[in-house]
Amino acid sequence: MGSLTDDVPLLELLCAADAVRVPGELESSRPHENAPDAVVDTYAVDGGRLLLTLWRGRLHEVIYQTPAESGEDALRRNDRLFAHYGQGDGWTEILDNGFGKTYRRADQQRYALWSYAMDIATFGTMDFHQVQW
């Protein structure tokens, strides 16, 4: 039996900003707090929200604020997200701080964060990660 977490939109990092299509309603668009030349668009989607960071005309980060109904649903959703954003490369856990985990894709071109405390998943490019932090 499927859940809303099985249907979260999968987007392509680094696609052109004008090619991004989210099956949801745009709630807000604002400058990124740590990277003023980037914009964060927030969309209401089934199961929660997606925050998309657009920088230099491309999609560089997707934050899934789509908490699962159960631990099993969260694992299934995360497996799907990590497989999609991994694009065939594996992920290495870098840090577990007691709140969440940080990962790097095997080619070091992507990062992922999963807050298990809040069940929020983030996927982004290392180029943007270096700018925002």
N, CA, C and O atoms as a printed pandas DataFrame, in Angstrom:
     atom_number atom_name residue_name chain_id  residue_number  x_coord  y_coord  z_coord
0              1         N          MET        A               1    0.847   -1.186    0.000
1              2        CA          MET        A               1    0.000    0.000    0.000
2              3         C          MET        A               1    0.890    1.247    0.000
3              4         O          MET        A               1    1.820    1.332    0.802
4              5         N          GLY        A               2    0.630    2.190   -0.861
5              6        CA          GLY        A               2    1.435    3.390   -0.970
6              7         C          GLY        A               2    1.012    4.451    0.025
7              8         O          GLY        A               2   -0.064    4.379    0.619
8              9         N          SER        A               3    1.863    5.418    0.193
9             10        CA          SER        A               3    1.569    6.554    1.055
10            11         C          SER        A               3    1.962    7.817    0.314
11            12         O          SER        A               3    2.530    7.756   -0.777
12            13         N          LEU        A               4    1.657    8.959    0.906
13            14        CA          LEU        A               4    2.010   10.227    0.268
14            15         C          LEU        A               4    3.511   10.342    0.035
15            16         O          LEU        A               4    3.948   10.975   -0.926
16            17         N          THR        A               5    4.302    9.725    0.920
17            18        CA          THR        A               5    5.754    9.827    0.764
18            19         C          THR        A               5    6.246    9.088   -0.479
19            20         O          THR        A               5    7.348    9.361   -0.954
20            21         N          ASP        A               6    5.451    8.158   -1.015
21            22        CA          ASP        A               6    5.830    7.456   -2.236
22            23         C          ASP        A               6    5.668    8.347   -3.462
23            24         O          ASP        A               6    6.201    8.038   -4.528
24            25         N          ASP        A               7    4.947    9.432   -3.321
25            26        CA          ASP        A               7    4.626   10.293   -4.453
26            27         C          ASP        A               7    5.348   11.636   -4.439
27            28         O          ASP        A               7    5.021   12.511   -5.240
28            29         N          VAL        A               8    6.325   11.821   -3.545
29            30        CA          VAL        A               8    7.003   13.116   -3.530
30            31         C          VAL        A               8    7.685   13.339   -4.878
31            32         O          VAL        A               8    8.239   12.404   -5.454
32            33         N          PRO        A               9    7.647   14.561   -5.377
33            34        CA          PRO        A               9    8.236   14.855   -6.685
34            35         C          PRO        A               9    9.753   14.644   -6.686
35            36         O          PRO        A               9   10.439   14.985   -5.723
36            37         N          LEU        A              10   10.249   14.092   -7.757
37            38        CA          LEU        A              10   11.693   13.933   -7.963
38            39         C          LEU        A              10   12.114   14.965   -8.992
39            40         O          LEU        A              10   11.569   15.007  -10.095
40            41         N          LEU        A              11   13.081   15.795   -8.636
41            42        CA          LEU        A              11   13.528   16.874   -9.517
42            43         C          LEU        A              11   14.966   16.627   -9.949
43            44         O          LEU        A              11   15.664   15.806   -9.355
44            45         N          GLU        A              12   15.403   17.324  -10.965
45            46        CA          GLU        A              12   16.756   17.156  -11.481
46            47         C          GLU        A              12   17.620   18.333  -11.045
47            48         O          GLU        A              12   17.414   19.464  -11.485
48            49         N          LEU        A              13   18.590   18.054  -10.175
49            50        CA          LEU        A              13   19.516   19.106   -9.785
50            51         C          LEU        A              13   20.276   19.593  -11.011
51            52         O          LEU        A              13   20.596   18.814  -11.909
52            53         N          LEU        A              14   20.554   20.864  -11.035
53            54        CA          LEU        A              14   21.264   21.568  -12.097
54            55         C          LEU        A              14   20.436   21.782  -13.365
55            56         O          LEU        A              14   20.959   22.272  -14.366
56            57         N          CYS        A              15   19.146   21.419  -13.333
57            58        CA          CYS        A              15   18.324   21.750  -14.495
58            59         C          CYS        A              15   18.106   23.269  -14.506
59            60         O          CYS        A              15   18.215   23.928  -13.471
60            61         N          ALA        A              16   17.804   23.801  -15.665
61            62        CA          ALA        A              16   17.572   25.233  -15.792
62            63         C          ALA        A              16   16.377   25.638  -14.933
63            64         O          ALA        A              16   15.382   24.918  -14.861
64            65         N          ALA        A              17   16.482   26.788  -14.287
65            66        CA          ALA        A              17   15.434   27.259  -13.380
66            67         C          ALA        A              17   14.074   27.319  -14.064
67            68         O          ALA        A              17   13.057   26.988  -13.454
68            69         N          ASP        A              18   14.050   27.741  -15.327
69            70        CA          ASP        A              18   12.763   27.858  -16.017
70            71         C          ASP        A              18   12.208   26.501  -16.460
71            72         O          ASP        A              18   11.087   26.436  -16.965
72            73         N          ALA        A              19   12.966   25.426  -16.283
73            74        CA          ALA        A              19   12.499   24.077  -16.630
74            75         C          ALA        A              19   11.955   23.317  -15.419
75            76         O          ALA        A              19   11.427   22.214  -15.564
76            77         N          VAL        A              20   12.082   23.904  -14.229
77            78        CA          VAL        A              20   11.620   23.226  -13.012
78            79         C          VAL        A              20   10.095   23.213  -12.999
79            80         O          VAL        A              20    9.451   24.254  -13.131
80            81         N          ARG        A              21    9.531   22.017  -12.837
81            82        CA          ARG        A              21    8.081   21.849  -12.766
82            83         C          ARG        A              21    7.750   21.107  -11.487
83            84         O          ARG        A              21    8.147   19.955  -11.310
84            85         N          VAL        A              22    7.025   21.762  -10.597
85            86        CA          VAL        A              22    6.640   21.153   -9.329
86            87         C          VAL        A              22    5.130   21.003   -9.311
87            88         O          VAL        A              22    4.404   21.967   -9.557
88            89         N          PRO        A              23    4.648   19.789   -9.018
89            90        CA          PRO        A              23    3.199   19.590   -8.956
90            91         C          PRO        A              23    2.637   20.091   -7.633
91            92         O          PRO        A              23    2.215   19.316   -6.775
92            93         N          GLY        A              24    2.646   21.379   -7.500
93            94        CA          GLY        A              24    2.155   21.994   -6.274
94            95         C          GLY        A              24    1.986   23.481   -6.479
95            96         O          GLY        A              24    2.240   24.008   -7.562
96            97         N          GLU        A              25    1.554   24.151   -5.430
97            98        CA          GLU        A              25    1.289   25.586   -5.499
98            99         C          GLU        A              25    2.447   26.367   -4.890
99           100         O          GLU        A              25    2.893   26.068   -3.782
100          101         N          LEU        A              26    2.932   27.375   -5.625
101          102        CA          LEU        A              26    3.984   28.236   -5.119
102          103         C          LEU        A              26    3.434   29.061   -3.958
103          104         O          LEU        A              26    2.472   29.812   -4.122
104          105         N          GLU        A              27    4.051   28.916   -2.787
105          106        CA          GLU        A              27    3.622   29.661   -1.596
106          107         C          GLU        A              27    4.429   30.937   -1.408
107          108         O          GLU        A              27    3.892   31.971   -1.011
108          109         N          SER        A              28    5.730   30.854   -1.697
109          110        CA          SER        A              28    6.575   32.035   -1.507
110          111         C          SER        A              28    7.845   31.905   -2.328
111          112         O          SER        A              28    8.242   30.815   -2.738
112          113         N          SER        A              29    8.462   33.045   -2.552
113          114        CA          SER        A              29    9.749   33.129   -3.228
114          115         C          SER        A              29   10.529   34.217   -2.514
115          116         O          SER        A              29   10.066   35.353   -2.410
116          117         N          ARG        A              30   11.725   33.871   -2.014
117          118        CA          ARG        A              30   12.488   34.843   -1.229
118          119         C          ARG        A              30   13.984   34.604   -1.424
119          120         O          ARG        A              30   14.394   33.516   -1.829
120          121         N          PRO        A              31   14.794   35.612   -1.139
121          122        CA          PRO        A              31   16.244   35.419   -1.219
122          123         C          PRO        A              31   16.703   34.394   -0.175
123          124         O          PRO        A              31   16.146   34.314    0.920
124          125         N          HIS        A              32   17.712   33.624   -0.528
125          126        CA          HIS        A              32   18.304   32.657    0.402
126          127         C          HIS        A              32   19.005   33.444    1.508
127          128         O          HIS        A              32   19.692   34.426    1.225
128          129         N          GLU        A              33   18.840   33.025    2.759
129          130        CA          GLU        A              33   19.403   33.801    3.872
130          131         C          GLU        A              33   20.923   33.782    3.929
131          132         O          GLU        A              33   21.518   34.716    4.466
132          133         N          ASN        A              34   21.578   32.746    3.392
133          134        CA          ASN        A              34   23.035   32.671    3.429
134          135         C          ASN        A              34   23.694   32.925    2.075
135          136         O          ASN        A              34   24.917   33.024    1.984
136          137         N          ALA        A              35   22.895   33.027    1.042
137          138        CA          ALA        A              35   23.417   33.265   -0.300
138          139         C          ALA        A              35   22.462   34.222   -1.004
139          140         O          ALA        A              35   21.542   33.786   -1.696
140          141         N          PRO        A              36   22.676   35.534   -0.829
141          142        CA          PRO        A              36   21.727   36.528   -1.328
142          143         C          PRO        A              36   21.473   36.467   -2.839
143          144         O          PRO        A              36   20.442   36.953   -3.306
144          145         N          ASP        A              37   22.398   35.877   -3.609
145          146        CA          ASP        A              37   22.163   35.788   -5.053
146          147         C          ASP        A              37   21.376   34.531   -5.425
147          148         O          ASP        A              37   21.186   34.249   -6.608
148          149         N          ALA        A              38   20.916   33.775   -4.425
149          150        CA          ALA        A              38   20.080   32.596   -4.645
150          151         C          ALA        A              38   18.657   32.887   -4.170
151          152         O          ALA        A              38   18.442   33.737   -3.306
152          153         N          VAL        A              39   17.694   32.173   -4.744
153          154        CA          VAL        A              39   16.286   32.341   -4.404
154          155         C          VAL        A              39   15.740   30.999   -3.929
155          156         O          VAL        A              39   16.050   29.952   -4.497
156          157         N          VAL        A              40   14.917   31.047   -2.874
157          158        CA          VAL        A              40   14.259   29.847   -2.371
158          159         C          VAL        A              40   12.765   29.965   -2.664
159          160         O          VAL        A              40   12.089   30.868   -2.172
160          161         N          ASP        A              41   12.270   29.038   -3.474
161          162        CA          ASP        A              41   10.844   28.955   -3.779
162          163         C          ASP        A              41   10.246   27.839   -2.935
163          164         O          ASP        A              41   10.765   26.723   -2.915
164          165         N          THR        A              42    9.154   28.140   -2.239
165          166        CA          THR        A              42    8.476   27.155   -1.397
166          167         C          THR        A              42    7.168   26.757   -2.049
167          168         O          THR        A              42    6.345   27.604   -2.397
168          169         N          TYR        A              43    6.986   25.446   -2.212
169          170        CA          TYR        A              43    5.788   24.893   -2.839
170          171         C          TYR        A              43    5.031   24.020   -1.854
171          172         O          TYR        A              43    5.637   23.250   -1.109
172          173         N          ALA        A              44    3.706   24.134   -1.846
173          174        CA          ALA        A              44    2.858   23.210   -1.108
174          175         C          ALA        A              44    2.609   22.020   -2.030
175          176         O          ALA        A              44    2.129   22.181   -3.152
176          177         N          VAL        A              45    2.944   20.817   -1.543
177          178        CA          VAL        A              45    2.729   19.582   -2.296
178          179         C          VAL        A              45    1.986   18.605   -1.394
179          180         O          VAL        A              45    1.902   18.815   -0.184
180          181         N          ASP        A              46    1.455   17.550   -1.972
181          182        CA          ASP        A              46    0.815   16.519   -1.154
182          183         C          ASP        A              46    1.818   16.027   -0.113
183          184         O          ASP        A              46    2.930   15.627   -0.456
184          185         N          GLY        A              47    1.429   16.057    1.129
185          186        CA          GLY        A              47    2.288   15.564    2.197
186          187         C          GLY        A              47    3.193   16.602    2.835
187          188         O          GLY        A              47    3.913   16.278    3.780
188          189         N          GLY        A              48    3.182   17.841    2.352
189          190        CA          GLY        A              48    4.032   18.851    2.988
190          191         C          GLY        A              48    4.466   19.960    2.061
191          192         O          GLY        A              48    3.661   20.540    1.333
192          193         N          ARG        A              49    5.776   20.249    2.100
193          194        CA          ARG        A              49    6.338   21.349    1.311
194          195         C          ARG        A              49    7.658   20.928    0.677
195          196         O          ARG        A              49    8.364   20.051    1.175
196          197         N          LEU        A              50    7.962   21.580   -0.431
197          198        CA          LEU        A              50    9.276   21.475   -1.064
198          199         C          LEU        A              50    9.867   22.868   -1.106
199          200         O          LEU        A              50    9.186   23.826   -1.470
200          201         N          LEU        A              51   11.127   22.984   -0.735
201          202        CA          LEU        A              51   11.855   24.236   -0.848
202          203         C          LEU        A              51   12.927   24.036   -1.910
203          204         O          LEU        A              51   13.792   23.170   -1.780
204          205         N          LEU        A              52   12.863   24.841   -2.954
205          206        CA          LEU        A              52   13.797   24.729   -4.069
206          207         C          LEU        A              52   14.706   25.938   -4.080
207          208         O          LEU        A              52   14.234   27.075   -4.060
208          209         N          THR        A              53   16.010   25.700   -4.113
209          210        CA          THR        A              53   16.964   26.793   -4.185
210          211         C          THR        A              53   17.483   26.905   -5.605
211          212         O          THR        A              53   18.058   25.965   -6.154
212          213         N          LEU        A              54   17.268   28.069   -6.184
213          214        CA          LEU        A              54   17.704   28.383   -7.538
214          215         C          LEU        A              54   18.869   29.354   -7.433
215          216         O          LEU        A              54   18.776   30.396   -6.785
216          217         N          TRP        A              55   19.968   28.990   -8.084
217          218        CA          TRP        A              55   21.187   29.791   -8.007
218          219         C          TRP        A              55   21.880   29.745   -9.358
219          220         O          TRP        A              55   22.036   28.677   -9.951
220          221         N          ARG        A              56   22.286   30.890   -9.832
221          222        CA          ARG        A              56   22.954   30.996  -11.129
222          223         C          ARG        A              56   22.129   30.359  -12.254
223          224         O          ARG        A              56   22.667   29.743  -13.173
224          225         N          GLY        A              57   20.807   30.527  -12.150
225          226        CA          GLY        A              57   19.911   30.067  -13.199
226          227         C          GLY        A              57   19.613   28.576  -13.204
227          228         O          GLY        A              57   19.026   28.061  -14.155
228          229         N          ARG        A              58   20.020   27.870  -12.126
229          230        CA          ARG        A              58   19.823   26.418  -12.071
230          231         C          ARG        A              58   19.328   25.990  -10.696
231          232         O          ARG        A              58   19.496   26.708   -9.710
232          233         N          LEU        A              59   18.713   24.807  -10.644
233          234        CA          LEU        A              59   18.256   24.222   -9.386
234          235         C          LEU        A              59   19.449   23.579   -8.679
235          236         O          LEU        A              59   20.085   22.673   -9.217
236          237         N          HIS        A              60   19.744   24.058   -7.470
237          238        CA          HIS        A              60   20.911   23.557   -6.736
238          239         C          HIS        A              60   20.565   22.828   -5.447
239          240         O          HIS        A              60   21.418   22.137   -4.890
240          241         N          GLU        A              61   19.342   22.962   -4.960
241          242        CA          GLU        A              61   19.007   22.298   -3.704
242          243         C          GLU        A              61   17.502   22.053   -3.641
243          244         O          GLU        A              61   16.700   22.892   -4.051
244          245         N          VAL        A              62   17.137   20.878   -3.114
245          246        CA          VAL        A              62   15.737   20.535   -2.886
246          247         C          VAL        A              62   15.610   20.063   -1.440
247          248         O          VAL        A              62   16.310   19.145   -1.012
248          249         N          ILE        A              63   14.712   20.700   -0.697
249          250        CA          ILE        A              63   14.449   20.304    0.688
250          251         C          ILE        A              63   13.036   19.737    0.745
251          252         O          ILE        A              63   12.059   20.399    0.392
252          253         N          TYR        A              64   12.961   18.496    1.198
253          254        CA          TYR        A              64   11.681   17.791    1.326
254          255         C          TYR        A              64   11.191   17.902    2.758
255          256         O          TYR        A              64   11.677   17.195    3.641
256          257         N          GLN        A              65   10.239   18.777    2.988
257          258        CA          GLN        A              65    9.570   18.868    4.280
258          259         C          GLN        A              65    8.281   18.062    4.150
259          260         O          GLN        A              65    7.177   18.607    4.153
260          261         N          THR        A              66    8.456   16.757    4.037
261          262        CA          THR        A              66    7.350   15.833    3.774
262          263         C          THR        A              66    7.423   14.683    4.778
263          264         O          THR        A              66    7.735   13.554    4.399
264          265         N          PRO        A              67    7.138   14.955    6.052
265          266        CA          PRO        A              67    7.279   13.906    7.065
266          267         C          PRO        A              67    6.404   12.690    6.764
267          268         O          PRO        A              67    5.251   12.815    6.353
268          269         N          ALA        A              68    6.984   11.517    6.981
269          270        CA          ALA        A              68    6.289   10.260    6.720
270          271         C          ALA        A              68    5.379    9.912    7.887
271          272         O          ALA        A              68    5.541   10.415    8.999
272          273         N          GLU        A              69    4.424    9.043    7.608
273          274        CA          GLU        A              69    3.472    8.616    8.638
274          275         C          GLU        A              69    4.067    7.556    9.557
275          276         O          GLU        A              69    3.576    7.348   10.666
276          277         N          SER        A              70    5.127    6.882    9.100
277          278        CA          SER        A              70    5.744    5.841    9.914
278          279         C          SER        A              70    7.226    5.764    9.575
279          280         O          SER        A              70    7.673    6.313    8.568
280          281         N          GLY        A              71    7.980    5.080   10.423
281          282        CA          GLY        A              71    9.395    4.875   10.154
282          283         C          GLY        A              71    9.612    4.091    8.869
283          284         O          GLY        A              71   10.554    4.357    8.123
284          285         N          GLU        A              72    8.733    3.121    8.611
285          286        CA          GLU        A              72    8.827    2.327    7.388
286          287         C          GLU        A              72    8.604    3.201    6.155
287          288         O          GLU        A              72    9.317    3.069    5.160
288          289         N          ASP        A              73    7.618    4.090    6.222
289          290        CA          ASP        A              73    7.369    5.009    5.106
290          291         C          ASP        A              73    8.569    5.938    4.889
291          292         O          ASP        A              73    8.941    6.213    3.749
292          293         N          ALA        A              74    9.172    6.419    5.979
293          294        CA          ALA        A              74   10.339    7.306    5.867
294          295         C          ALA        A              74   11.501    6.578    5.200
295          296         O          ALA        A              74   12.174    7.144    4.339
296          297         N          LEU        A              75   11.738    5.342    5.587
297          298        CA          LEU        A              75   12.825    4.576    4.967
298          299         C          LEU        A              75   12.567    4.343    3.485
299          300         O          LEU        A              75   13.486    4.458    2.674
300          301         N          ARG        A              76   11.347    4.021    3.125
301          302        CA          ARG        A              76   10.995    3.792    1.725
302          303         C          ARG        A              76   11.155    5.088    0.909
303          304         O          ARG        A              76   11.705    5.078   -0.192
304          305         N          ARG        A              77   10.669    6.187    1.468
305          306        CA          ARG        A              77   10.819    7.483    0.769
306          307         C          ARG        A              77   12.296    7.827    0.614
307          308         O          ARG        A              77   12.730    8.221   -0.468
308          309         N          ASN        A              78   13.078    7.680    1.697
309          310        CA          ASN        A              78   14.500    8.015    1.631
310          311         C          ASN        A              78   15.240    7.122    0.642
311          312         O          ASN        A              78   16.102    7.607   -0.091
312          313         N          ASP        A              79   14.924    5.835    0.605
313          314        CA          ASP        A              79   15.547    4.949   -0.381
314          315         C          ASP        A              79   15.295    5.473   -1.787
315          316         O          ASP        A              79   16.199    5.494   -2.623
316          317         N          ARG        A              80   14.074    5.892   -2.039
317          318        CA          ARG        A              80   13.696    6.421   -3.360
318          319         C          ARG        A              80   14.456    7.718   -3.662
319          320         O          ARG        A              80   14.979    7.887   -4.763
320          321         N          LEU        A              81   14.518    8.633   -2.687
321          322        CA          LEU        A              81   15.205    9.908   -2.887
322          323         C          LEU        A              81   16.711    9.715   -3.077
323          324         O          LEU        A              81   17.302   10.298   -3.985
324          325         N          PHE        A              82   17.330    8.898   -2.222
325          326        CA          PHE        A              82   18.771    8.684   -2.333
326          327         C          PHE        A              82   19.122    7.994   -3.655
327          328         O          PHE        A              82   20.145    8.308   -4.262
328          329         N          ALA        A              83   18.289    7.066   -4.101
329          330        CA          ALA        A              83   18.537    6.415   -5.394
330          331         C          ALA        A              83   18.435    7.435   -6.525
331          332         O          ALA        A              83   19.279    7.460   -7.420
332          333         N          HIS        A              84   17.401    8.277   -6.485
333          334        CA          HIS        A              84   17.213    9.271   -7.551
334          335         C          HIS        A              84   18.367   10.271   -7.577
335          336         O          HIS        A              84   18.984   10.476   -8.623
336          337         N          TYR        A              85   18.661   10.890   -6.443
337          338        CA          TYR        A              85   19.694   11.926   -6.420
338          339         C          TYR        A              85   21.101   11.347   -6.454
339          340         O          TYR        A              85   22.060   12.074   -6.715
340          341         N          GLY        A              86   21.239   10.054   -6.196
341          342        CA          GLY        A              86   22.535    9.394   -6.317
342          343         C          GLY        A              86   22.911    9.124   -7.766
343          344         O          GLY        A              86   24.094    9.027   -8.093
344          345         N          GLN        A              87   21.922    9.002   -8.627
345          346        CA          GLN        A              87   22.124    8.779  -10.059
346          347         C          GLN        A              87   23.113    7.644  -10.317
347          348         O          GLN        A              87   23.983    7.756  -11.181
348          349         N          GLY        A              88   22.976    6.547   -9.564
349          350        CA          GLY        A              88   23.835    5.389   -9.759
350          351         C          GLY        A              88   25.068    5.367   -8.876
351          352         O          GLY        A              88   25.732    4.335   -8.772
352          353         N          ASP        A              89   25.389    6.482   -8.240
353          354        CA          ASP        A              89   26.520    6.526   -7.304
354          355         C          ASP        A              89   26.010    6.273   -5.889
355          356         O          ASP        A              89   24.879    6.626   -5.557
356          357         N          GLY        A              90   26.833    5.673   -5.077
357          358        CA          GLY        A              90   26.472    5.437   -3.691
358          359         C          GLY        A              90   26.672    6.688   -2.844
359          360         O          GLY        A              90   27.217    7.692   -3.303
360          361         N          TRP        A              91   26.223    6.604   -1.610
361          362        CA          TRP        A              91   26.346    7.697   -0.649
362          363         C          TRP        A              91   27.164    7.222    0.548
363          364         O          TRP        A              91   27.074    6.061    0.948
364          365         N          THR        A              92   27.957    8.119    1.115
365          366        CA          THR        A              92   28.732    7.825    2.311
366          367         C          THR        A              92   28.243    8.720    3.433
367          368         O          THR        A              92   28.137    9.935    3.263
368          369         N          GLU        A              93   27.944    8.124    4.581
369          370        CA          GLU        A              93   27.552    8.915    5.741
370          371         C          GLU        A              93   28.798    9.614    6.280
371          372         O          GLU        A              93   29.815    8.972    6.543
372          373         N          ILE        A              94   28.708   10.928    6.442
373          374        CA          ILE        A              94   29.820   11.736    6.905
374          375         C          ILE        A              94   29.705   12.028    8.400
375          376         O          ILE        A              94   30.708   12.039    9.114
376          377         N          LEU        A              95   28.480   12.263    8.871
377          378        CA          LEU        A              95   28.279   12.714   10.238
378          379         C          LEU        A              95   26.889   12.335   10.716
379          380         O          LEU        A              95   25.919   12.414    9.962
380          381         N          ASP        A              96   26.799   11.922   11.972
381          382        CA          ASP        A              96   25.518   11.750   12.659
382          383         C          ASP        A              96   25.638   12.566   13.931
383          384         O          ASP        A              96   26.390   12.202   14.834
384          385         N          ASN        A              97   24.905   13.669   14.010
385          386        CA          ASN        A              97   25.047   14.586   15.143
386          387         C          ASN        A              97   23.969   14.393   16.212
387          388         O          ASN        A              97   23.825   15.233   17.101
388          389         N          GLY        A              98   23.218   13.302   16.134
389          390        CA          GLY        A              98   22.165   13.054   17.108
390          391         C          GLY        A              98   20.834   13.696   16.732
391          392         O          GLY        A              98   19.821   13.461   17.392
392          393         N          PHE        A              99   20.832   14.487   15.697
393          394        CA          PHE        A              99   19.634   15.164   15.187
394          395         C          PHE        A              99   19.351   14.716   13.759
395          396         O          PHE        A              99   18.205   14.633   13.317
396          397         N          GLY        A             100   20.454   14.427   13.053
397          398        CA          GLY        A             100   20.342   14.030   11.668
398          399         C          GLY        A             100   21.669   13.533   11.141
399          400         O          GLY        A             100   22.670   13.494   11.856
400          401         N          LYS        A             101   21.656   13.154    9.874
401          402        CA          LYS        A             101   22.852   12.611    9.232
402          403         C          LYS        A             101   23.202   13.424    7.997
403          404         O          LYS        A             101   22.323   13.921    7.292
404          405         N          THR        A             102   24.504   13.552    7.745
405          406        CA          THR        A             102   25.028   14.218    6.564
406          407         C          THR        A             102   25.696   13.172    5.686
407          408         O          THR        A             102   26.404   12.294    6.179
408          409         N          TYR        A             103   25.467   13.273    4.375
409          410        CA          TYR        A             103   26.018   12.319    3.415
410          411         C          TYR        A             103   26.704   13.061    2.277
411          412         O          TYR        A             103   26.406   14.224    2.005
412          413         N          ARG        A             104   27.630   12.370    1.616
413          414        CA          ARG        A             104   28.233   12.831    0.366
414          415         C          ARG        A             104   28.071   11.715   -0.653
415          416         O          ARG        A             104   28.227   10.533   -0.343
416          417         N          ARG        A             105   27.754   12.120   -1.872
417          418        CA          ARG        A             105   27.690   11.138   -2.947
418          419         C          ARG        A             105   29.111   10.692   -3.265
419          420         O          ARG        A             105   30.057   11.451   -3.056
420          421         N          ALA        A             106   29.273    9.476   -3.766
421          422        CA          ALA        A             106   30.596    8.892   -4.012
422          423         C          ALA        A             106   31.490    9.795   -4.865
423          424         O          ALA        A             106   32.703    9.826   -4.658
424          425         N          ASP        A             107   30.914   10.526   -5.812
425          426        CA          ASP        A             107   31.724   11.397   -6.671
426          427         C          ASP        A             107   31.985   12.767   -6.050
427          428         O          ASP        A             107   32.635   13.614   -6.662
428          429         N          GLN        A             108   31.485   12.983   -4.844
429          430        CA          GLN        A             108   31.680   14.244   -4.103
430          431         C          GLN        A             108   31.037   15.458   -4.767
431          432         O          GLN        A             108   31.398   16.591   -4.448
432          433         N          GLN        A             109   30.092   15.244   -5.685
433          434        CA          GLN        A             109   29.426   16.347   -6.372
434          435         C          GLN        A             109   28.086   16.725   -5.740
435          436         O          GLN        A             109   27.537   17.783   -6.046
436          437         N          ARG        A             110   27.554   15.867   -4.858
437          438        CA          ARG        A             110   26.264   16.104   -4.221
438          439         C          ARG        A             110   26.357   15.841   -2.730
439          440         O          ARG        A             110   27.186   15.056   -2.270
440          441         N          TYR        A             111   25.492   16.511   -1.986
441          442        CA          TYR        A             111   25.378   16.243   -0.554
442          443         C          TYR        A             111   23.922   15.959   -0.230
443          444         O          TYR        A             111   23.012   16.304   -0.984
444          445         N          ALA        A             112   23.735   15.327    0.900
445          446        CA          ALA        A             112   22.387   15.067    1.393
446          447         C          ALA        A             112   22.402   15.222    2.903
447          448         O          ALA        A             112   23.393   14.917    3.567
448          449         N          LEU        A             113   21.298   15.695    3.426
449          450        CA          LEU        A             113   21.088   15.805    4.868
450          451         C          LEU        A             113   19.752   15.162    5.169
451          452         O          LEU        A             113   18.780   15.368    4.442
452          453         N          TRP        A             114   19.698   14.390    6.228
453          454        CA          TRP        A             114   18.417   13.858    6.665
454          455         C          TRP        A             114   18.286   14.115    8.152
455          456         O          TRP        A             114   19.042   13.567    8.954
456          457         N          SER        A             115   17.334   14.943    8.517
457          458        CA          SER        A             115   17.018   15.182    9.915
458          459         C          SER        A             115   16.029   14.117   10.335
459          460         O          SER        A             115   14.844   14.197   10.010
460          461         N          TYR        A             116   16.517   13.112   11.063
461          462        CA          TYR        A             116   15.590   12.080   11.511
462          463         C          TYR        A             116   14.722   12.592   12.644
463          464         O          TYR        A             116   13.658   12.030   12.904
464          465         N          ALA        A             117   15.153   13.649   13.325
465          466        CA          ALA        A             117   14.340   14.238   14.383
466          467         C          ALA        A             117   13.088   14.916   13.818
467          468         O          ALA        A             117   12.027   14.887   14.442
468          469         N          MET        A             118   13.215   15.529   12.628
469          470        CA          MET        A             118   12.090   16.242   12.004
470          471         C          MET        A             118   11.618   15.567   10.720
471          472         O          MET        A             118   10.606   15.966   10.145
472          473         N          ASP        A             119   12.344   14.549   10.270
473          474        CA          ASP        A             119   12.064   13.846    9.022
474          475         C          ASP        A             119   12.010   14.809    7.838
475          476         O          ASP        A             119   11.026   14.869    7.101
476          477         N          ILE        A             120   13.099   15.559    7.682
477          478        CA          ILE        A             120   13.282   16.469    6.553
478          479         C          ILE        A             120   14.526   16.020    5.799
479          480         O          ILE        A             120   15.569   15.781    6.409
480          481         N          ALA        A             121   14.425   15.903    4.487
481          482        CA          ALA        A             121   15.553   15.470    3.660
482          483         C          ALA        A             121   15.945   16.594    2.705
483          484         O          ALA        A             121   15.090   17.258    2.120
484          485         N          THR        A             122   17.256   16.792    2.561
485          486        CA          THR        A             122   17.794   17.827    1.688
486          487         C          THR        A             122   18.795   17.195    0.735
487          488         O          THR        A             122   19.612   16.370    1.141
488          489         N          PHE        A             123   18.729   17.586   -0.542
489          490        CA          PHE        A             123   19.683   17.125   -1.546
490          491         C          PHE        A             123   20.170   18.350   -2.302
491          492         O          PHE        A             123   19.371   19.202   -2.691
492          493         N          GLY        A             124   21.485   18.441   -2.512
493          494        CA          GLY        A             124   21.997   19.609   -3.206
494          495         C          GLY        A             124   23.355   19.386   -3.825
495          496         O          GLY        A             124   23.971   18.331   -3.673
496          497         N          THR        A             125   23.809   20.418   -4.534
497          498        CA          THR        A             125   25.120   20.372   -5.180
498          499         C          THR        A             125   26.180   20.864   -4.209
499          500         O          THR        A             125   25.924   21.740   -3.384
500          501         N          MET        A             126   27.378   20.288   -4.316
501          502        CA          MET        A             126   28.477   20.732   -3.461
502          503         C          MET        A             126   28.888   22.160   -3.809
503          504         O          MET        A             126   29.335   22.897   -2.929
504          505         N          ASP        A             127   28.748   22.569   -5.069
505          506        CA          ASP        A             127   29.070   23.953   -5.439
506          507         C          ASP        A             127   28.241   24.928   -4.601
507          508         O          ASP        A             127   28.773   25.897   -4.059
508          509         N          PHE        A             128   26.947   24.669   -4.498
509          510        CA          PHE        A             128   26.102   25.562   -3.713
510          511         C          PHE        A             128   26.344   25.392   -2.217
511          512         O          PHE        A             128   26.318   26.370   -1.470
512          513         N          HIS        A             129   26.576   24.172   -1.783
513          514        CA          HIS        A             129   26.846   23.909   -0.354
514          515         C          HIS        A             129   28.015   24.759    0.126
515          516         O          HIS        A             129   27.963   25.314    1.223
516          517         N          GLN        A             130   29.059   24.867   -0.674
517          518        CA          GLN        A             130   30.239   25.654   -0.299
518          519         C          GLN        A             130   29.926   27.145   -0.220
519          520         O          GLN        A             130   30.542   27.864    0.566
520          521         N          VAL        A             131   28.984   27.611   -1.019
521          522        CA          VAL        A             131   28.596   29.028   -1.002
522          523         C          VAL        A             131   27.729   29.348    0.220
523          524         O          VAL        A             131   27.918   30.377    0.868
524          525         N          GLN        A             132   26.784   28.467    0.527
525          526        CA          GLN        A             132   25.850   28.781    1.596
526          527         C          GLN        A             132   26.427   28.592    2.990
527          528         O          GLN        A             132   25.919   29.164    3.955
528          529         N          TRP        A             133   27.483   27.794    3.105
529          530        CA          TRP        A             133   28.079   27.585    4.433
530          531         C          TRP        A             133   29.440   28.209    4.473
531          532         O          TRP        A             133   30.117   28.149    5.500
